[in-house]
Amino acid sequence: MMLIAIGSLKNAPGVTTWSLALAARWPHPMRSVLVECDPSGGSIAARFRLAQTPGLASLTAATRRDGHPHLLWSHVQQLPNGLPVVCAPEGAQFTHAALAALLASHPTSALRAAALPNTAVIADCGRLTPDSPAMAIAREADHVLLLTRPRADDLGQLAAALTMVDLWSLRPRLLLAGAGHSPTEITHELGIPVAGSVPHDPAGARALAGYADPHQGSRRSPHRSRIGRAALTVANVLLTPPADRPRTQPTPVERRVSPTDLPGLAPLISPATTNPTPGNGQEL
């Protein structure tokens, strides 16, 4: 079983859309399920006109009386493309309370304990902050993906946030959304591996967000869209054993960092940097 936490530090530029793409394109024979763990509230149920239950709230209630390892699958709904999802309540107050109760009932990740073997659980954690209940999921995750724009201001915010030991200990990888500094430059300067770039695919993103044009049919499915192909590439990166990964992808630095600690970081995030080198990704 694999647990992947997806979030951001500054804001959430397409975290839910990318989570949907990664879950939809996760390679067989592993099953995949998307769980909304964003304490600011869920959006998938409203997007796809799903019921509020079963979902995260019913899963939380069930874990208090049932520790069955297959419990998670009793609280999923299916999207039109067949992807199983555990939807969070729409309101921040209800989702925050459900997450806090779910994680309080399990010392380790409740999602890991409730999932079947040979399953990839994709947790949409929204904005990750030290006081977010989703941080408990990120700490238990096999991989943490942080979605960020590769621009000077966003990278500066990211470098500052990672000075907090709790966030740096997550050993994150980056997903780059939009134009800006190249993955090679970012990895070299910040010491954080880049798992991939989010391509410019408005139609694919709209389909994943539940706003697909019915006349487009399967041409906008995750399997045919650019964002879906990029998600499959990232999934394969995450499934590659560390010994088999290219040596050009360094392991994150295991220490506290600040914008003045890492050589070369200051030029990268300096306010004087007004024309960054274009990267491979484009904004959704």
N, C-alpha and C positions, 0 to 999 in steps of 0.2 A: 504494500500500500504506500502511496506517495501523497504527501500534502504539500501544496504549492500556495503560498500566500502572495497576493498581488495588491499593491497599494501605491501611495505616493506620500511625499513628505510636505510639499508646499501646498498642493491642491490635488485634485483628482482628474487630470486631463484624459478622460476616456478609459478609466480603470475598469468600469463595468463592461464596456464594449470589448476591451481587450480580453477580459476574463471570459466572456462569452465565446470569443474566437478561439482562445486556447483550449477551453473545455470541449468545444465542438470539433476541433481538429486533433485532439489527443490521439496518438497512434494506437491502433489495435495491436494486441488483443486486450490491452487494459481498458476497463470501463472508466468513464469520467463522469463527474457530477460537479455542478457549480453550486456553491453555498454562498449566499449573500451575508457577509459579516461586517458590513459597513455600519458603524454605530449611528451615523447620521440618518439612517433609514433606507429601506429598500426601494427599488424602482422597477424591478423586472416584472412584478405582478401587474403593475399599472400599464407598463409598456405592452405586455402581451395579453392583457385582460384575463389574468389568472385570478383565482380565488386567493384570499389571504391565508387560508388554511386548506390542506396541510402546509407546513412551512417551518420557519425557524422557531416560532412561538410554540407550535405543537411539539416540535422536537425537544425543546427545552423542558416542557411539561413532562414528556415521556421519559426523559433521562432520569428524572427524579424517582421513578418507580420501576424502571426497566433498564438493565445494563446489557441487553442483547447486542452482540457485535454487528447485527444486520439492521439495527434500529434506524439508521440514517435513511435507508431506502424506503421506509414506511412513511416518510414525510416529504417525498419529492413530488413535483408535478413535471409534466413534459411540455417543452416548447414545441412549436410547429415543426422544427427540424428534428425532433426526437430527443433533444438534449434534456436529461433530468436536472432539475434545479430545486434548490431549497430556498424559497423566497423569504425575505425578511419583511416585517411590517413596514408600512410606509412612513410612519412617524418616528422621529429620532428617539423620543422618549421610550416608546415601546421596544424598538430594536435594541437600544442601549441596555434596557432592563433585561431583555431576553438573553442577550449575549453574556451579560454579567452573571445571570443565574445559571446559564448553561456551563460556563467555564468554572464557576464556583463549585459545581457538583462533581467536577473531575479535576484532579491535580494535574494530569496531563491533558493533552488536547482531546476534547469530547468528540471532535470530528474524526480523529484518527481511531478512537476507541469504537465509534459507531459504524465505521465503514467496513465493507467487505474486503477480503484480500484481492490483490490484482486490480486495485482501483486507484484512480488519480482523483483526489479531492482538490478542486480549485476554489480557494477562498478569496472572495472579493472583499478586501479589508478597507477599501476607501482610503481616507487620509490616516496615515499611521502617526500617532503622537504618543509620547510616553504614558499619557493617562487614558489612552484608548483601550477598551476591553479586548479589541482585536489584536493587541500586542501579544497577548498570551498565545494566540494562534500562530502568530509570526515566529515567536520563540520556538515553537514546537515543529515548525515547518521544515521540510527537507530543502526547500528553495524559497527565497524571498525575492520577488521581482518588484523593483521600484520604477514606476513610470515617471519620466521627467522630460522636459523640453531641453534640448542641448544648447541653451543660451546662457550667456554670462550670468544674468540675474538668477535664473533657476539653479544653475550649478553652484553659485555662491551660497544660496539658501540650503542646498543639499549638503555642501561641505560643512556649513555651520551646524546643521541639524545632526550630522554624524559625529560631532564632538561629544554627543551624549553617549555614554558607554552602552546603554541599553539598546540604542538603535544600531550602533556599530557592531555589536555582538551578533546581530542578525546575519552578518556576512552576505549583504545583498548583491544582486546583479541588477543592472540597469536596462530599461527599455526606453529607447529614445523616440520621442514623438515630435516631429517637426524639424525644420532646418536649423542648422547651427554648427557647433563644433563636431568634428568627426569622431566616431567611436574610438579610433586608435588614439587620438589626442586626449580624449576624456579618460580612457583607461590608463594612459601613461601618466597623466597629471594627477588624477585622483586615486589611482590604485584600485579602482572598482571595475570588475569585468562588465562588459556590455553583452547582454544576451542576444540583443537584436534591435532592429528599428521597426517602428510602426509605419507602414507605407501610407501614402496619400490615397485613400480609397473611400470617398464620401458615400458612394452607393453601397459598398460592402458594409460600412459602418452603420448606415441607416437600416440595412436589412437586419444586422445583428441587434440593433436597438429596437426592433419591432416595427419599423416604419417602411418596410419593403414595398416596392411597387408591385402589385399582384401581376402586372403584365410582363414583368421581367422573368418570372418563374425561377428555374434553377440556376439561371445565369448569375444570380446574386446570392447563391447559397454560400455558406462558409467554405465549401470545398472548391469553389471556383473563383472566389473573390481574392483580391490581392492581400487583404488583411488576413484571410484564412490561410493562404499559402505561407505568409510570414509567421503566423502562429504555429503552423506545423514545423517550420524550421526551428523556432525557439523550443518547441516541445522536444525535438530530437536533440537539441543542445543539452537540455536538462536531463535527458535520459542517458547521455553519454557518460560513462564512468570517468572520474577525474584523471585517471592514468592515460585515458585515450584522448583527452582534450588537447587541442593544439597548445604548444608551449608559449605561443604569443599571448595566451589569455592568462594573466597572472592571478594568483590567489589574492583576495583582499587583504590589506594590511591589518594585522591583528593588534591594533592599538588605537588610542584616541587620536583624532586628527583635528586640525583647525586650518583655516585658510593660510596661516603662516607656517604651518608645520611641513607641508609637502612641497618639495622643490618644484618650481614651475607653475604652481597653482595660482599665484598672484596674477601673472599675465593672463591666465585663462579666464579669471573671474573679475578682472579689473574693470572698473567703470569706463576706462579709456578704450576698452575693446568694443568697438562699434561695428566692425565688419568681420564676424566670425566666419571660419571656413565652413561652407555648406556641408551638411552631413548626408547620410543616405536616406533618412526618413523624412516624411512630410507629416504635417498635422492632419488629424482626422477631419 
